[in-house]
Amino acid sequence: MSIVEQSTACEPGVRRDVVVVTLEASTVAETPAAQRAQIALRGDGTSPTTRRVSPGGRLLLVATGGLPATGGQLTVGSGAAPTGAPRERPSRSATPLAPWAEVSISGETARLACDDVGLKHLYVTQGRGWAAASTSALVLGAIAGAEPDAASWAAQALLGFSAGTRTVAAGVERVPAGHEAHLGDGRVRLVARSGTPARGRADDGPQVLREVVGELLEAHPNLGLELSGGLDSRVLLAALPRARRPGRTAMTIGSEHDPDVRVAEDLARRQGLDHHVLPPPDASGLEPSAALAAALASGRRREHAGDALAAWVLDDVESRAPSGPRLTGVNGEFARGFYYPATPRHGPVTGRRVARLARWRMFTNHRAAGWLFDESWLASQQRALMEQITCRLGESGLPWRPATDEYYLRERIPNWAGPGYSHAATQRLVVAPFTSPAFLAWARATPPHRRAESQALATLLASLDPELAALPLADGTTPVELARGTATARSVRVGRRLAAKARQRLRDERRSPTGAATLVPSVCRALRDDAVLAELAEVDFLTAEGLERFAAGEVPVDQPTVSFLVNLLGTRRHLAATSTTPQPLERAGGRADEERTR
């Protein structure tokens, strides 16, 4: 039996989950693990089906949306026919484009695999006499009777997302990008997929992107475009053949007065695109209980591992967006030195450099308010997280700047973008050319000084379409200027970025995604309900004093803090209390051991 997680067009908000349970030979037929799987999935308002899918009956499949006959294929996404092949294989790519995941079952063994970037998540856990894997960390946590994972929540409080392969549920682990989980005889092993990374050249960029986007366009003639007004989406627009741009669907999120939206509208008009500007929703009129329920539902769809309030905005926008597959610019930052600003150009990875990067960049935008936590606990967790980040950067064996690039790809992309794209891949066909191995190889072959300040990506744009490269970005600079590396263009962009970051640190401000802040007042009122506060008070790492001050309105509350509390509340409600204690995962050799974070 082959089970493919593929992108399909279906009703927004619908969840489709799969759980595979393996039992030891001595385990009784009616195992509590399988029973808990049904209960956990039913708790999401779905009707799960259970089937024994192995000759000996020790491999169970529990899924929502129905199960196929033995030997058939189950699409985990929707009952609608997919818009195209779920896993595209451009000629320059040896592996499918993210996001994808699949499960294959042979005899008493199940093999689960996910994409090489980590945009589609699979999760595993180990119990006594059983092991399980699922598309949902929360469902596995409910099966195992897990508690919230304190270290993962500390990372979410500091970074805005999880770190490593830990999840919000203790003992439940994300399958690392490029790995497989092998389940059998009540155990699970993580195995790194073999393969040689693609080799690229610094001058290959235009040809690589034309081929990748061209073949995707042939597979999906109605391919749309997420047009943000920034550089990444403009590069994708430039990779489309000029003759095939007029009439093509493009969408932009934002209000008509946003500078990026005005840029996107100008690009769409010049290229003849069918452009849809989707303003973010206004939640100011929502009743507190409805606002909290909406935020909880959106957070749940992303395993409570991302920004719940921003997720609500995206869910609302998606309900109004044109249907069909869309090109997305996710991971374009890999080619433009995401972590380069205000950091050294040369030299090795050091603890001092990591500490500066964390304080200046990582712990700034999405950090929850410190008054929620015991100071000593948070300080201890921050030190542990800093050590983990230092270790991850050092493991690459690369100099400082290339090491930060690989950290961005291996840590930030799966943990920050992965939860959202894992959900999006069940709603529509997600097309992400910047995750192509050929594109990654080109970016790695480009020297860091060329990747800095978007010079390499701007040069790529100028090669693909000089006219698009000559049009200004929202800050007034043109990609042509960035491609030339002119001192004026670089100083303007760097100066503005550093000044904004300095103001943010001095004022202790947090960055709110478009539209998310309108949900804060109503959700805060709902979170201040006595019954809700009593639930949060049972979480060990929150302080009673902090919650009391929050309830009394004595502390400033920002959007990242509210999202953190929503995610924590939702996770706690979802995890059923049982006596089962998850056991350590058995590991295979290779990178699976290196990826471990516990």
C-alpha positions as CSV (number, residue, x, y, z in Angstrom):
1,M,0.0,0.0,0.0
2,S,1.3,3.5,-0.9
3,I,0.0,6.6,0.9
4,V,1.0,9.8,-0.7
5,E,0.6,13.2,1.0
6,Q,-0.1,15.4,-1.9
7,S,-1.4,18.9,-2.6
8,T,-5.0,19.1,-3.7
9,A,-7.7,21.6,-4.0
10,C,-10.2,21.2,-1.1
11,E,-12.3,23.1,1.3
12,P,-10.0,25.4,3.4
13,G,-9.6,24.3,7.0
14,V,-10.2,20.6,6.4
15,R,-7.7,18.5,8.2
16,R,-6.7,15.0,6.9
17,D,-4.5,13.0,9.2
18,V,-2.9,9.6,9.1
19,V,-1.5,7.6,12.0
20,V,0.5,4.4,11.5
21,V,1.0,2.2,14.6
22,T,3.4,-0.8,14.9
23,L,3.0,-3.3,17.7
24,E,5.4,-5.8,19.2
25,A,4.6,-9.4,18.5
26,S,3.4,-9.9,22.1
27,T,1.1,-6.9,22.1
28,V,-2.6,-7.8,22.4
29,A,-4.9,-7.2,19.4
30,E,-6.9,-4.3,20.9
31,T,-4.0,-2.1,21.8
32,P,-4.6,1.1,23.8
33,A,-2.3,2.9,21.3
34,A,-4.7,2.3,18.5
35,Q,-7.7,3.2,20.6
36,R,-6.0,6.5,21.6
37,A,-5.3,7.2,17.9
38,Q,-9.0,6.9,17.2
39,I,-9.9,9.1,20.1
40,A,-7.3,11.7,19.2
41,L,-8.4,12.0,15.6
42,R,-12.1,12.0,16.7
43,G,-11.2,14.9,18.9
44,D,-10.6,17.1,15.8
45,G,-14.2,16.6,14.8
46,T,-13.4,13.9,12.2
47,S,-14.5,10.3,11.8
48,P,-11.4,8.1,11.8
49,T,-11.2,4.7,10.3
50,T,-8.9,1.9,11.5
51,R,-7.6,-1.0,9.5
52,R,-4.9,-3.7,10.1
53,V,-2.8,-3.4,7.0
54,S,-0.1,-6.1,7.5
55,P,-0.4,-9.9,7.2
56,G,0.3,-10.4,10.9
57,G,-2.1,-7.7,12.0
58,R,0.6,-5.8,13.9
59,L,0.6,-2.7,11.7
60,L,-2.4,-0.5,12.0
61,L,-3.5,2.4,9.9
62,V,-5.8,5.0,11.4
63,A,-6.9,7.8,9.1
64,T,-9.6,10.4,8.5
65,G,-11.3,10.6,5.2
66,G,-11.6,6.9,4.6
67,L,-9.2,4.1,3.8
68,P,-8.5,2.4,0.4
69,A,-8.7,-1.2,-0.3
70,T,-5.5,-3.2,0.4
71,G,-2.9,-2.3,-2.3
72,G,-4.7,0.9,-3.1
73,Q,-3.6,4.5,-2.7
74,L,-4.8,7.0,-0.1
75,T,-4.5,10.7,-0.8
76,V,-4.1,12.5,2.5
77,G,-5.5,15.9,1.7
78,S,-9.0,15.8,0.3
79,G,-11.4,13.7,-1.6
80,A,-11.0,16.0,-4.6
81,A,-8.9,14.9,-7.6
82,P,-5.5,16.5,-7.4
83,T,-4.7,19.3,-9.8
84,G,-1.6,17.5,-11.0
85,A,1.2,15.2,-10.1
86,P,2.0,15.6,-6.4
87,R,5.7,15.4,-6.8
88,E,7.2,17.2,-9.7
89,R,10.6,16.1,-11.0
90,P,12.3,18.9,-13.0
91,S,15.1,17.6,-15.3
92,R,17.8,19.3,-13.2
93,S,16.4,17.8,-9.9
94,A,17.1,14.3,-8.7
95,T,14.4,14.5,-6.0
96,P,10.9,15.9,-5.8
97,L,10.2,19.5,-4.9
98,A,9.0,20.2,-1.4
99,P,6.5,19.9,0.2
100,W,5.8,16.2,0.0
101,A,5.5,13.1,2.3
102,E,4.7,9.5,1.7
103,V,4.1,6.3,3.5
104,S,4.6,2.8,2.0
105,I,3.7,-0.4,3.7
106,S,5.2,-3.8,3.0
107,G,4.6,-6.8,5.2
108,E,4.9,-5.8,8.8
109,T,7.0,-2.7,8.1
110,A,6.0,0.9,7.2
111,R,8.4,3.4,5.7
112,L,7.6,7.1,6.0
113,A,9.6,9.7,4.1
114,C,9.4,13.5,3.8
115,D,11.0,16.1,1.5
116,D,14.6,17.2,1.7
117,V,13.8,20.7,2.9
118,G,11.3,19.9,5.7
119,L,8.3,21.8,4.4
120,K,6.1,18.8,4.9
121,H,6.2,17.4,8.4
122,L,5.9,13.8,9.7
123,Y,6.2,12.9,13.3
124,V,7.2,9.8,15.3
125,T,7.0,8.6,18.9
126,Q,8.0,5.5,20.8
127,G,5.8,3.8,23.5
128,R,6.2,0.6,25.5
129,G,5.4,-2.2,23.1
130,W,4.4,0.1,20.3
131,A,5.6,3.0,18.1
132,A,3.7,5.4,15.9
133,A,4.1,7.9,13.1
134,S,1.7,10.5,12.0
135,T,1.1,13.7,10.0
136,S,0.2,15.3,13.4
137,A,2.4,15.8,16.4
138,L,-0.6,16.7,18.5
139,V,-2.3,13.4,17.7
140,L,0.8,11.4,18.6
141,G,1.1,13.4,21.8
142,A,-2.5,12.6,22.6
143,I,-1.8,8.9,21.9
144,A,1.2,8.9,24.2
145,G,-0.3,10.9,26.9
146,A,2.5,13.5,26.6
147,E,2.9,16.8,28.4
148,P,3.9,20.0,26.7
149,D,7.7,19.9,25.9
150,A,9.2,22.7,28.1
151,A,12.4,23.1,25.9
152,S,10.3,23.4,22.7
153,W,8.1,25.9,24.3
154,A,11.1,27.9,25.5
155,A,12.3,28.0,21.9
156,Q,8.9,29.1,20.7
157,A,8.9,31.9,23.4
158,L,12.3,33.1,22.2
159,L,12.3,32.4,18.5
160,G,8.6,32.2,17.6
161,F,9.0,28.6,16.5
162,S,10.4,25.2,17.6
163,A,14.1,24.3,17.4
164,G,15.7,21.2,16.1
165,T,13.3,18.3,15.7
166,R,11.5,18.7,19.0
167,T,7.8,19.4,19.0
168,V,5.3,21.0,21.3
169,A,4.6,17.5,22.8
170,A,7.3,15.8,24.9
171,G,8.6,12.6,23.3
172,V,7.2,13.4,19.9
173,E,9.8,14.2,17.3
174,R,9.7,15.6,13.8
175,V,11.2,13.4,11.1
176,P,14.2,15.4,10.0
177,A,14.3,16.7,6.4
178,G,15.7,14.2,4.0
179,H,15.1,11.3,6.4
180,E,12.9,8.3,6.6
181,A,11.1,6.7,9.6
182,H,11.1,2.9,9.6
183,L,8.4,1.3,11.8
184,G,8.2,-2.4,12.6
185,D,7.8,-4.7,15.6
186,G,6.8,-1.9,17.9
187,R,9.9,0.2,17.2
188,V,10.9,3.2,15.1
189,R,14.2,4.1,13.5
190,L,15.2,7.3,11.7
191,V,17.4,6.8,8.7
192,A,19.1,9.4,6.5
193,R,18.4,9.0,2.8
194,S,21.5,8.4,0.8
195,G,22.4,10.6,-2.2
196,T,25.0,13.0,-3.4
197,P,24.1,16.7,-3.3
198,A,23.7,18.4,-6.6
199,R,26.7,20.4,-7.8
200,G,26.2,23.8,-9.2
201,R,28.1,26.8,-10.7
202,A,27.7,30.4,-9.9
203,D,26.6,31.3,-13.5
204,D,24.0,28.5,-13.7
205,G,21.2,30.5,-12.0
206,P,19.1,31.7,-15.0
207,Q,19.2,28.4,-16.8
208,V,18.4,26.5,-13.6
209,L,15.3,28.6,-12.8
210,R,14.0,28.7,-16.4
211,E,14.2,24.9,-16.5
212,V,12.6,24.3,-13.1
213,V,9.8,26.8,-13.6
214,G,9.3,25.9,-17.3
215,E,8.7,22.2,-16.5
216,L,6.4,23.1,-13.6
217,L,4.5,25.3,-16.0
218,E,4.1,22.5,-18.5
219,A,2.8,20.2,-15.8
220,H,0.4,22.9,-14.5
221,P,-0.6,25.3,-17.3
222,N,-2.8,27.3,-14.9
223,L,0.0,27.9,-12.4
224,G,-0.5,31.1,-10.5
225,L,1.9,33.3,-8.6
226,E,2.1,34.8,-5.1
227,L,3.3,38.3,-5.9
228,S,4.5,40.1,-2.8
229,G,6.2,43.1,-4.5
230,G,9.5,41.9,-3.1
231,L,12.5,40.5,-4.9
232,D,11.9,36.8,-4.6
233,S,8.4,36.8,-6.2
234,R,9.7,39.1,-8.9
235,V,12.4,36.6,-9.8
236,L,9.8,33.9,-10.2
237,L,7.7,36.2,-12.4
238,A,10.8,36.8,-14.5
239,A,11.4,33.0,-14.9
240,L,8.0,32.7,-16.6
241,P,8.2,33.0,-20.4
242,R,7.0,36.5,-21.3
243,A,4.4,35.2,-23.7
244,R,2.8,33.2,-20.9
245,R,2.4,35.9,-18.4
246,P,-0.6,37.9,-19.6
247,G,-3.8,36.7,-18.0
248,R,-2.0,34.5,-15.4
249,T,-3.4,34.7,-11.9
250,A,-1.4,36.5,-9.3
251,M,-2.3,37.3,-5.7
252,T,-1.0,39.8,-3.1
253,I,-1.9,40.1,0.6
254,G,-2.1,43.6,2.0
255,S,-4.0,46.8,1.8
256,E,-4.0,49.1,-1.2
257,H,-1.9,51.7,0.6
258,D,1.0,49.3,1.4
259,P,4.1,50.1,-0.5
260,D,4.7,46.5,-1.4
261,V,1.1,46.2,-2.7
262,R,1.6,49.3,-4.9
263,V,4.7,47.8,-6.4
264,A,2.9,44.5,-7.0
265,E,0.0,46.3,-8.7
266,D,2.4,48.1,-11.0
267,L,4.2,44.8,-11.9
268,A,0.9,43.1,-12.5
269,R,-0.4,45.9,-14.8
270,R,2.8,46.0,-16.8
271,Q,2.8,42.2,-17.3
272,G,-1.0,41.9,-17.9
273,L,-1.5,39.6,-14.9
274,D,-5.0,38.8,-13.5
275,H,-4.1,40.4,-10.2
276,H,-6.0,39.9,-6.9
277,V,-5.2,42.1,-3.9
278,L,-6.5,40.4,-0.8
279,P,-6.7,42.7,2.2
280,P,-6.2,41.1,5.6
281,P,-9.3,40.5,7.7
282,D,-10.3,42.9,10.5
283,A,-11.1,41.1,13.7
284,S,-11.9,44.1,15.8
285,G,-15.6,43.3,15.8
286,L,-15.3,39.6,16.8
287,E,-16.6,38.5,20.2
288,P,-13.8,37.3,22.5
289,S,-14.9,33.7,22.5
290,A,-15.2,33.6,18.7
291,A,-11.8,35.3,18.3
292,L,-10.1,32.7,20.6
293,A,-11.9,29.8,18.9
294,A,-10.7,31.1,15.5
295,A,-7.1,31.5,16.7
296,L,-7.1,28.1,18.3
297,A,-8.4,26.5,15.1
298,S,-5.8,28.1,12.9
299,G,-3.0,27.2,15.4
300,R,-4.2,23.6,15.5
301,R,-3.9,23.3,11.8
302,R,-0.2,24.1,12.2
303,E,0.3,21.8,15.2
304,H,0.5,24.9,17.4
305,A,4.0,25.3,16.2
306,G,3.8,28.7,14.6
307,D,2.1,32.1,14.9
308,A,-1.5,31.3,15.6
309,L,-2.8,34.8,15.0
310,A,-0.9,35.2,11.7
311,A,-2.2,31.8,10.8
312,W,-5.8,33.0,11.3
313,V,-5.1,35.8,8.8
314,L,-3.7,33.4,6.2
315,D,-6.7,31.0,6.7
316,D,-9.1,33.9,6.1
317,V,-7.2,35.1,3.0
318,E,-7.0,31.6,1.6
319,S,-10.7,31.3,1.8
320,R,-11.0,34.3,-0.6
321,A,-8.0,33.5,-2.8
322,P,-8.2,32.2,-6.4
323,S,-8.1,28.4,-6.5
324,G,-5.4,26.4,-8.2
325,P,-1.6,25.8,-7.8
326,R,0.6,28.8,-7.1
327,L,4.3,29.6,-7.3
328,T,5.7,30.6,-3.9
329,G,9.0,32.3,-3.1
330,V,9.6,30.4,0.1
331,N,13.4,29.9,0.7
332,G,14.5,32.7,-1.6
333,E,16.3,34.1,1.4
334,F,18.8,31.1,1.1
335,A,20.3,32.9,-1.9
336,R,20.6,36.3,-0.2
337,G,22.3,35.8,3.1
338,F,19.3,36.0,5.5
339,Y,21.6,36.2,8.6
340,Y,24.4,38.3,7.0
341,P,23.5,41.9,8.1
342,A,25.6,43.2,11.0
343,T,27.6,40.0,11.2
344,P,31.3,39.3,10.3
345,R,32.1,38.6,6.7
346,H,34.9,36.1,7.4
347,G,36.1,33.7,10.0
348,P,34.8,30.7,11.9
349,V,31.7,29.9,13.9
350,T,32.2,31.1,17.5
351,G,30.0,31.3,20.6
352,R,30.4,35.0,20.7
353,R,29.2,35.4,17.1
354,V,26.3,33.2,17.7
355,A,25.3,35.2,20.8
356,R,25.4,38.4,18.9
357,L,23.4,36.9,16.1
358,A,20.8,35.6,18.5
359,R,20.4,38.9,20.4
360,W,20.4,41.0,17.3
361,R,18.3,38.9,14.9
362,M,16.9,35.6,16.2
363,F,15.4,36.7,19.6
364,T,13.9,40.0,18.4
365,N,10.9,39.7,16.1
366,H,8.7,36.9,17.7
367,R,9.8,36.8,21.3
368,A,7.0,36.4,23.9
369,A,7.0,38.7,26.9
370,G,9.4,37.8,29.7
371,W,6.9,38.5,32.5
372,L,5.2,35.2,31.6
373,F,8.1,33.1,32.9
374,D,10.3,32.6,35.8
375,E,13.5,34.6,35.1
376,S,15.9,31.8,36.1
377,W,14.0,29.2,34.1
378,L,14.0,31.4,30.9
379,A,17.6,32.3,31.3
380,S,18.6,28.6,31.7
381,Q,16.5,27.7,28.6
382,Q,18.0,30.5,26.6
383,R,21.6,29.3,27.4
384,A,20.7,25.8,26.4
385,L,19.1,27.1,23.1
386,M,22.2,29.2,22.4
387,E,24.4,26.1,22.9
388,Q,22.2,24.1,20.5
389,I,22.3,26.9,17.9
390,T,26.1,27.1,18.2
391,C,26.4,23.3,17.8
392,R,24.2,23.3,14.7
393,L,26.2,26.1,13.1
394,G,29.5,24.4,14.0
395,E,28.4,21.0,12.7
396,S,28.5,22.2,9.1
397,G,32.2,22.7,9.3
398,L,31.9,25.8,7.1
399,P,33.1,29.4,7.7
400,W,30.7,31.8,9.4
401,R,28.5,33.1,6.6
402,P,28.0,29.8,4.7
403,A,27.3,28.1,8.1
404,T,24.5,30.6,8.8
405,D,23.1,29.9,5.3
406,E,22.9,26.2,6.0
407,Y,21.4,26.9,9.5
408,Y,18.7,28.9,7.8
409,L,17.9,26.0,5.4
410,R,18.1,23.2,7.9
411,E,16.6,24.9,11.0
412,R,14.6,28.0,10.2
413,I,12.8,26.8,7.0
414,P,11.4,23.5,8.5
415,N,10.6,25.0,11.9
416,W,9.3,28.4,10.9
417,A,7.8,27.8,7.4
418,G,7.2,24.0,7.7
419,P,4.1,24.0,9.9
420,G,2.3,26.5,7.6
421,Y,3.3,24.7,4.4
422,S,2.5,21.3,5.8
423,H,-1.1,22.6,6.2
424,A,-1.1,24.4,2.9
425,A,-0.1,21.3,1.1
426,T,-3.4,19.6,2.1
427,Q,-5.3,22.6,0.7
428,R,-3.7,23.2,-2.7
429,L,-0.7,22.4,-4.8
430,V,2.2,24.3,-3.3
431,V,4.9,24.9,-5.9
432,A,8.2,26.1,-4.4
433,P,11.0,26.4,-7.0
434,F,13.5,27.8,-4.5
435,T,13.6,24.4,-2.8
436,S,14.8,22.7,-6.0
437,P,18.2,20.9,-5.5
438,A,19.4,22.6,-8.6
439,F,18.6,26.1,-7.2
440,L,20.2,25.2,-3.8
441,A,23.3,24.0,-5.7
442,W,23.5,27.3,-7.6
443,A,23.1,29.3,-4.4
444,R,25.8,27.3,-2.6
445,A,28.2,27.8,-5.5
446,T,27.7,31.5,-5.3
447,P,30.3,33.2,-3.0
448,P,28.9,34.8,0.2
449,H,30.0,38.3,-0.8
450,R,27.8,38.0,-3.9
451,R,24.8,36.6,-2.0
452,A,25.0,39.5,0.5
453,E,22.5,42.3,0.2
454,S,20.6,40.3,-2.5
455,Q,23.3,41.0,-5.1
456,A,23.3,37.4,-6.6
457,L,19.5,37.2,-6.7
458,A,19.2,40.6,-8.3
459,T,21.8,39.6,-10.9
460,L,19.7,36.5,-11.6
461,L,16.6,38.7,-12.1
462,A,18.5,41.1,-14.4
463,S,19.6,38.1,-16.5
464,L,16.1,36.7,-16.7
465,D,14.3,40.0,-17.4
466,P,16.2,43.3,-17.5
467,E,12.9,45.3,-17.7
468,L,11.7,43.9,-14.4
469,A,15.1,44.4,-12.8
470,A,14.9,48.1,-13.7
471,L,11.7,48.8,-11.8
472,P,12.1,50.0,-8.2
473,L,11.4,47.9,-5.1
474,A,9.3,49.3,-2.3
475,D,12.3,51.0,-0.7
476,G,13.1,52.9,-3.9
477,T,16.2,50.9,-4.9
478,T,16.1,48.9,-8.1
479,P,17.4,45.3,-8.5
480,V,19.8,46.6,-11.2
481,E,21.5,48.7,-8.5
482,L,21.6,45.8,-6.2
483,A,23.1,43.6,-8.9
484,R,25.8,46.1,-9.5
485,G,26.6,46.3,-5.8
486,T,26.6,50.1,-5.9
487,A,27.6,51.7,-2.6
488,T,24.5,53.9,-2.6
489,A,22.1,51.1,-2.9
490,R,23.8,48.9,-0.3
491,S,24.2,51.7,2.2
492,V,20.6,52.7,1.9
493,R,19.3,49.2,2.4
494,V,21.7,48.3,5.2
495,G,21.2,51.6,6.9
496,R,17.5,51.3,6.9
497,R,17.6,47.8,8.2
498,L,20.0,48.4,11.0
499,A,18.1,51.6,12.1
500,A,14.9,49.7,12.2
501,K,16.4,46.8,14.1
502,A,18.0,49.3,16.6
503,R,14.7,51.0,17.2
504,Q,13.0,47.6,17.6
505,R,15.5,46.6,20.3
506,L,15.4,49.9,22.1
507,R,11.6,50.0,22.3
508,D,11.4,46.2,22.9
509,E,9.0,46.0,20.0
510,R,7.7,42.8,18.3
511,R,6.9,42.5,14.6
512,S,3.3,41.6,13.8
513,P,2.3,40.1,10.5
514,T,-0.2,42.0,8.4
515,G,-3.7,42.0,10.0
516,A,-2.7,39.8,13.0
517,A,-2.7,42.6,15.5
518,T,-6.5,43.2,15.1
519,L,-7.2,39.9,16.8
520,V,-5.1,40.7,19.9
521,P,-7.7,42.7,22.0
522,S,-10.5,40.2,21.5
523,V,-8.3,37.2,22.2
524,C,-6.8,38.9,25.2
525,R,-10.3,39.3,26.7
526,A,-11.0,35.6,26.1
527,L,-7.7,34.5,27.7
528,R,-8.5,36.6,30.8
529,D,-11.5,34.4,31.5
530,D,-11.1,32.7,34.9
531,A,-11.5,29.2,33.5
532,V,-8.9,29.8,30.8
533,L,-6.5,31.3,33.3
534,A,-6.9,28.3,35.5
535,E,-5.9,26.0,32.6
536,L,-2.8,28.1,31.9
537,A,-1.9,28.2,35.6
538,E,-1.3,24.5,35.5
539,V,1.6,24.9,33.1
540,D,4.8,24.6,35.1
541,F,6.9,27.1,33.3
542,L,4.4,30.0,33.5
543,T,4.4,32.1,36.7
544,A,1.3,32.8,38.8
545,E,2.5,36.4,39.2
546,G,2.8,36.9,35.5
547,L,-0.7,35.5,34.8
548,E,-2.2,37.6,37.6
549,R,-0.7,40.7,36.1
550,F,-1.9,39.7,32.7
551,A,-5.4,39.2,34.0
552,A,-5.4,42.6,35.7
553,G,-4.2,44.3,32.5
554,E,-1.0,45.5,34.3
555,V,1.5,44.4,31.7
556,P,1.9,45.3,28.0
557,V,0.7,42.6,25.7
558,D,1.9,42.2,22.1
559,Q,0.8,39.9,19.3
560,P,3.7,37.3,19.7
561,T,2.8,36.9,23.4
562,V,-0.9,36.3,22.7
563,S,0.0,33.8,19.9
564,F,2.2,32.0,22.3
565,L,-0.6,31.7,24.9
566,V,-3.1,30.6,22.3
567,N,-0.7,27.8,21.1
568,L,0.0,26.7,24.7
569,L,-3.6,26.6,25.6
570,G,-4.5,24.7,22.5
571,T,-1.7,22.1,23.0
572,R,-2.6,21.5,26.6
573,R,-6.3,20.9,25.7
574,H,-5.3,18.5,22.9
575,L,-2.9,16.3,24.8
576,A,-4.9,13.6,26.7
577,A,-3.5,12.7,30.1
578,T,-2.6,9.0,30.2
579,S,0.0,6.9,32.1
580,T,2.0,6.0,28.9
581,T,5.6,7.4,28.9
582,P,7.2,7.8,25.5
583,Q,10.5,5.8,25.3
584,P,13.7,7.0,23.6
585,L,13.7,6.5,19.8
586,E,16.1,3.9,18.3
587,R,18.3,5.6,15.8
588,A,20.1,4.4,12.7
589,G,23.6,5.7,12.0
590,G,24.5,8.7,9.9
591,R,22.8,12.1,10.0
592,A,19.9,10.8,12.0
593,D,22.1,10.8,15.1
594,E,23.4,14.3,14.3
595,E,19.9,15.7,13.9
596,R,18.8,14.6,17.3
597,T,18.0,17.5,19.7
598,R,16.9,15.9,22.9
